[in-house]
C-alpha cells in the first residue's frame, strides 16, 4: 500500500512536469555530468525507492521513470527505455540469486510458478508491443493519466486482498475451505503429505516456450521497422501492411494463451485457482495492460501482475517470484525494442543499473 501511495504521488508530479516540458532533454541533463542538486536528489530518491521496490517484490522501474522525469528532465519515452533495463537487471539478479533454487513453502516444487508465467506472457508481450505504438498516438501526459487511473484500481484491489489475508492469518490454526485458496499454486494444506515426485527447479521446456514468444515479438518489430531501424521489408509505418502484422501478432498471442491455458488446466496443482472464463478474461486483460504500461510509461508489471496473482489465491512469495520471472522476459523484450528504436541513453543506463544492482543485492541480503 505504501508503495502504491508513493508511486501515485510521483505519477501526479510527473504529469505536471510532463505538461511543462518538451520532447527534448535539456543539454545539461543529457549526460550524468555535470552534477547539480537536482540530479543528486534524483540519485538518492532512486536508491531509496529501489529498496522499497525490492522489499515489495517489484523491479523498481515504476519509480525509476517518475524520478527521471522529475529530477533529470527526461521525457516519457527515454525514461521508459532506461526503466525497462533497470527492471530487467534488477529482476534478473533477484531471480538468479534468490528465486531460482528456492523451493515452494508448501510443496515439492519451485517457488516460481512457471505454468502461470507462460499463461501471462503472450498477452503481456503483445501489450508491450502495442505500448510502443501508443507514443505515436497519445501525449505523454495522457499516458501518465491513464497510469494513474490503473494504479488507483489496483491499489483498491491490493488493499482488499491485504485485509482478507490479515483476517485469515489471525484465524485459529487449521485452514477452512475458503482459506485453502490462499495456499495457492502448488500448495498443500498443513498435515497433508507432500508430493513425493522430484520436481525440476528450472523447467527447460517452459523457458524455451517463453523465449519463443519473445523472439516472435522481436521479429515482428524487425518487419515493421521504426524511425531509427528501417523495416527489413521496407514496410511504411502505419500502413495497411503495418497493421496487418499487428493483427497476426494478436492471433499468435491468442493461440499461445490458449495453449498455456491448457497447460495450466492440466496441472493438478492449480485446482484451487479460479480459472473459469471470467478468471481467464481478467488474466488476459491485466496481462495486456501490464505490457502496455511497461513500454508506454515504464511501469513494470509488478504493480499489476502481483495483485492479480494474489487475487487468484497465489501465495505472496510465489506471486513475487512468478512476477519476477514474467518481468525478466517482458522487460528484456521491451528493452531490446527501445534500443532498436534508438531511445536508450547509455550513460544513464550504466549508472542507474549499477545503483540498481547494488541496491537489489544489498536489500535482498539485508
C-alpha positions in Angstrom: 0.0 0.0 0.0 2.8 2.4 0.9 4.5 1.6 -2.5 1.2 2.5 -4.3 0.7 5.7 -2.5 4.3 6.8 -3.1 4.1 5.9 -6.8 0.8 7.8 -7.1 2.4 10.9 -5.7 5.3 10.6 -8.1 3.0 10.0 -11.1 1.0 13.1 -10.3 4.2 15.1 -10.1 5.3 13.6 -13.4 2.1 14.6 -15.1 2.7 18.2 -14.0 6.3 18.0 -15.2 5.3 16.4 -18.5 2.8 19.2 -19.3 5.5 21.8 -18.8 8.3 20.0 -20.7 9.0 19.4 -24.4 10.1 16.1 -26.1 13.7 17.2 -26.0 16.0 16.7 -22.9 17.8 19.8 -21.7 21.5 19.8 -22.6 22.7 19.8 -19.0 20.7 16.6 -18.4 21.7 14.6 -21.4 24.8 13.3 -19.6 25.4 12.3 -15.9 27.9 15.2 -15.6 27.9 17.9 -14.5 26.2 17.1 -11.3 23.7 19.6 -9.7 21.5 19.4 -6.6 18.5 18.1 -8.6 20.5 15.2 -10.1 21.9 14.3 -6.6 18.4 14.3 -5.1 17.3 12.1 -8.0 20.1 9.5 -7.3 19.2 9.5 -3.6 15.5 9.0 -4.3 16.2 6.3 -6.9 18.2 4.3 -4.3 15.5 4.7 -1.6 12.7 3.7 -3.8 14.6 0.8 -5.2 15.0 -0.5 -1.7 11.2 -0.2 -1.2 10.5 -1.9 -4.6 12.8 -4.9 -3.9 11.2 -5.4 -0.4 7.8 -5.3 -2.1 8.8 -7.9 -4.8 8.9 -5.3 -7.6 11.5 -4.4 -10.2 11.8 -0.8 -9.4 11.1 0.6 -12.8 7.8 2.2 -11.8 9.7 4.7 -9.6 12.7 5.0 -12.0 10.6 6.5 -14.8 8.9 9.1 -12.5 12.3 10.1 -10.9 13.9 10.5 -14.3 11.0 12.8 -15.4 11.0 14.9 -12.2 14.7 15.1 -11.4 16.5 14.6 -14.7 14.1 16.3 -17.0 13.6 13.3 -19.2 10.6 12.7 -21.5 8.4 9.7 -21.0 9.9 7.6 -23.8 13.6 8.0 -22.8 12.6 7.4 -19.1 10.7 4.2 -20.1 13.7 2.9 -22.0 16.0 3.2 -19.0 13.2 2.0 -16.7 12.9 -1.3 -18.6 16.6 -2.0 -18.4 16.6 -1.3 -14.7 13.7 -3.7 -14.2 15.4 -6.4 -16.4 18.6 -6.4 -14.5 17.0 -6.0 -11.0 14.7 -8.9 -11.6 17.5 -11.0 -13.2 19.6 -10.5 -10.0 16.6 -11.4 -7.8 15.7 -14.5 -9.9 19.2 -15.9 -10.3 20.4 -15.1 -6.8 17.4 -15.8 -4.7 14.4 -17.4 -6.5 15.9 -19.9 -9.0 16.9 -22.6 -6.4 14.2 -21.7 -3.8 11.5 -24.3 -3.1 7.8 -23.7 -2.7 7.0 -23.4 1.1 4.1 -25.9 0.9 5.0 -28.3 -1.9 7.9 -30.2 -3.6 8.1 -27.6 -6.4 10.0 -24.4 -7.3 8.7 -21.2 -5.8 8.3 -19.7 -9.3 5.0 -20.9 -10.9 6.2 -21.3 -14.5 2.8 -22.5 -15.7 1.1 -19.3 -14.6 4.1 -17.3 -16.0 3.6 -18.7 -19.5 -0.1 -18.0 -19.2 0.6 -14.3 -18.6 3.4 -13.9 -21.1 1.7 -13.9 -24.5 -0.6 -11.0 -23.9 1.9 -9.2 -21.8 4.4 -9.2 -24.7 1.7 -8.2 -27.1 0.7 -5.3 -24.8 4.4 -4.2 -24.7 4.4 -4.1 -28.5 1.2 -2.0 -28.6 2.6 0.3 -25.9 5.4 1.4 -28.3 2.7 2.3 -30.8 1.0 4.5 -28.2 3.8 7.0 -28.3 2.7 7.9 -31.9 -0.9 8.4 -30.9 -1.1 9.8 -27.3 0.7 12.6 -25.5 3.0 11.9 -22.5 0.5 13.5 -20.0 -2.3 11.3 -21.4 -0.3 8.1 -20.9 0.6 9.2 -17.3 -3.0 10.0 -16.5 -4.0 6.5 -17.8 -1.3 5.1 -15.5 -2.7 7.0 -12.5 -6.2 5.5 -13.1 -4.8 2.0 -13.4 -2.8 2.4 -10.2 -5.9 3.6 -8.3 -7.8 0.5 -9.3 -5.0 -1.9 -8.4 -4.5 0.0 -5.1 -8.1 -0.8 -4.1 -7.7 -4.4 -5.1 -4.5 -4.8 -3.2 -6.0 -3.2 -0.1 -9.0 -5.6 -0.2 -6.8 -8.6 -0.6 -4.5 -7.5 2.1 -7.4 -7.1 4.6 -8.7 -10.6 3.8 -5.2 -12.0 4.1 -4.7 -10.4 7.5 -8.1 -11.8 8.7 -7.1 -15.3 7.6 -3.7 -15.2 9.3 -5.4 -14.2 12.5 -7.9 -17.1 12.3 -7.3 -20.2 14.5 -4.9 -22.8 13.3 -6.3 -25.1 10.6 -7.4 -23.7 7.3 -11.1 -23.5 6.3 -12.3 -24.2 2.8 -12.2 -20.5 1.9 -8.7 -20.2 3.2 -7.4 -23.1 1.1 -7.3 -20.8 -1.9 -4.7 -18.7 -0.2 -2.3 -21.7 -0.2 -2.3 -21.0 -4.0 -0.4 -22.7 -6.8 1.4 -26.0 -6.0 0.1 -25.7 -2.4 -0.9 -28.4 0.1 -2.8 -28.0 3.4 -0.9 -28.4 6.7 -0.7 -32.0 7.6 -1.1 -33.3 4.1 1.6 -35.4 2.5 3.9 -33.5 0.2 4.3 -34.7 -3.4 7.0 -37.4 -3.4 8.0 -36.9 -7.0 11.1 -34.8 -7.6 10.3 -31.6 -9.4 12.6 -29.8 -11.7 13.7 -26.5 -10.3 14.0 -25.0 -13.8 11.7 -26.4 -16.4 13.7 -26.0 -19.7 10.7 -26.6 -21.9 8.6 -23.7 -20.4 11.7 -21.4 -20.6 12.1 -22.0 -24.3 8.4 -21.6 -24.7 8.7 -18.1 -23.2 11.8 -17.3 -25.3 9.9 -18.3 -28.5 7.2 -15.8 -27.7 9.8 -13.1 -27.2 11.5 -13.9 -30.5 8.2 -13.6 -32.4 7.7 -10.1 -31.0 11.2 -9.1 -31.9 10.9 -10.5 -35.4 7.6 -8.6 -35.9 9.4 -5.4 -34.9 12.1 -6.0 -37.5 9.4 -6.5 -40.1 7.5 -3.3 -39.1 10.6 -1.2 -38.5 10.9 2.2 -36.7 12.3 5.7 -37.2 15.8 4.5 -36.3 15.6 0.9 -37.7 14.1 0.7 -41.1 11.8 -2.3 -41.9 13.7 -5.2 -43.5 10.7 -5.5 -45.9 10.5 -1.7 -46.4 7.1 -1.5 -44.8 5.8 2.0 -44.3 4.9 3.0 -40.7 1.2 2.9 -40.0 0.4 1.5 -43.5 -2.1 -1.3 -44.1 0.6 -4.0 -44.1 2.0 -2.5 -40.8 -1.3 -3.1 -39.0 -1.8 -6.5 -40.7 1.4 -7.6 -39.0 -0.1 -6.3 -35.7 -3.2 -8.5 -36.3 -1.1 -11.5 -37.0 0.8 -11.0 -33.7 -2.6 -10.7 -31.9 -3.7 -14.1 -33.4 -0.4 -15.7 -32.5 -0.6 -14.3 -28.9 -4.2 -15.6 -28.6 -3.1 -19.1 -29.7 -0.2 -19.1 -27.3 -2.6 -18.0 -24.5 -5.0 -20.9 -25.3 -2.1 -23.4 -25.3 -0.8 -22.0 -22.0 -4.3 -22.2 -20.5 -4.5 -25.9 -21.4 -1.1 -26.5 -19.7 -2.3 -24.8 -16.5 -5.6 -26.7 -16.5 -3.8 -30.0 -16.9 -1.5 -29.1 -13.9 -3.4 -30.6 -11.0 -1.6 -28.4 -8.5 -3.7 -25.4 -9.7 -7.1 -26.9 -8.7 -7.5 -24.1 -6.1 -7.1 -21.3 -8.7 -10.2 -19.7 -10.2 -9.6 -20.3 -14.0 -13.1 -20.1 -15.3 -13.9 -17.9 -18.3 -14.1 -14.7 -16.1 -10.8 -15.6 -14.4 -9.1 -16.2 -17.7 -10.5 -12.9 -19.1 -9.1 -11.0 -16.1 -5.7 -12.6 -16.7 -5.7 -11.6 -20.4 -6.8 -8.0 -19.7 -4.3 -7.5 -16.8 -1.5 -9.1 -18.8 -2.2 -6.8 -21.8 -2.5 -3.7 -19.6 0.8 -4.6 -17.8 2.7 -5.0 -21.0 1.2 -1.8 -22.4 2.1 0.2 -19.3 5.5 -1.3 -19.3 6.5 0.0 -22.7 4.4 3.2 -22.7 5.1 4.5 -19.2 8.0 2.4 -17.9 5.9 0.9 -15.1 6.7 -2.7 -14.5 4.1 -5.4 -14.4 4.8 -6.0 -10.7 2.3 -3.2 -9.9 -0.4 -5.0 -11.8 0.5 -8.7 -12.1 1.3 -9.1 -8.4 -2.2 -8.0 -7.3 -3.7 -10.2 -9.9 -1.9 -13.3 -8.7 -2.9 -12.5 -5.1 -6.5 -12.2 -6.2 -6.2 -15.7 -7.8 -5.2 -17.1 -4.5 -1.4 -17.5 -5.0 0.8 -17.2 -2.0 2.6 -13.8 -1.8 6.1 -15.3 -2.0 5.0 -17.4 -5.0 3.4 -14.4 -6.6 6.5 -12.3 -6.2 8.8 -15.0 -7.7 6.4 -15.6 -10.6 6.1 -11.9 -11.3 9.9 -11.5 -11.4 10.2 -14.2 -14.0 7.5 -12.7 -16.2 9.2 -9.3 -15.9 12.5 -10.6 -17.0 11.1 -11.9 -20.3 8.8 -8.9 -20.8 11.3 -6.1 -20.0 14.1 -7.7 -21.9 11.9 -7.7 -24.9 10.9 -4.1 -24.3 14.5 -3.1 -23.7 15.6 -4.6 -27.0 12.8 -2.8 -28.8 13.7 0.6 -27.2 17.4 0.0 -28.2 16.3 -0.8 -31.8 14.2 2.4 -31.8 17.2 4.5 -30.6 15.6 5.6 -27.2 18.3 4.4 -24.8 20.7 7.0 -23.3 23.8 4.9 -22.5 25.4 7.0 -19.7 22.2 6.9 -17.5 21.7 3.3 -18.4 25.1 2.4 -16.9 25.0 4.5 -13.8 21.4 3.7 -12.8 21.8 0.0 -13.4 24.9 -0.1 -11.3 23.0 1.6 -8.5 20.0 -0.7 -9.1 22.1 -4.0 -9.0 24.0 -2.9 -5.8 20.7 -1.8 -4.1 18.9 -5.0 -5.1 21.7 -7.3 -3.8 22.1 -5.3 -0.6 18.4 -5.2 0.1 17.9 -8.9 -0.5 20.8 -9.9 1.7 19.7 -7.5 4.4 
